[in-house]
């Protein structure tokens, strides 16, 4: 009986180690894909000489739009000139704000 329990424990440990190894590889592949996509998600034309941007991330765009108009940020999309931020106002109205990445200006649609 003790031998069977010990054998089952060993098999269970090996199975857990295998699963952890597989999930680590999968996580690393996902991280590499996101890293590669990161450059494609930056606004504006992509060239070897990167332009000087005031807003460099979707988090900055969301924070700027939220501080300007209030509400809850629902989504941020990259555009050719910056970011489009979808917001929900305190009275339940959904609206969009455009954030220009070069100048940092924010306008409401």
Secondary structure, DSSP 8 states (H G I E B T S, - for coil): -HHHHHHHHHHHHHHHHHHHHHHHHHHHHHHHHHHHHHHHTSSS---SS----S--SHHHHHHHHHHHH-SEEEEEEE-SSEEEEEEE-TTS-EEEEEEETTT--EEE-
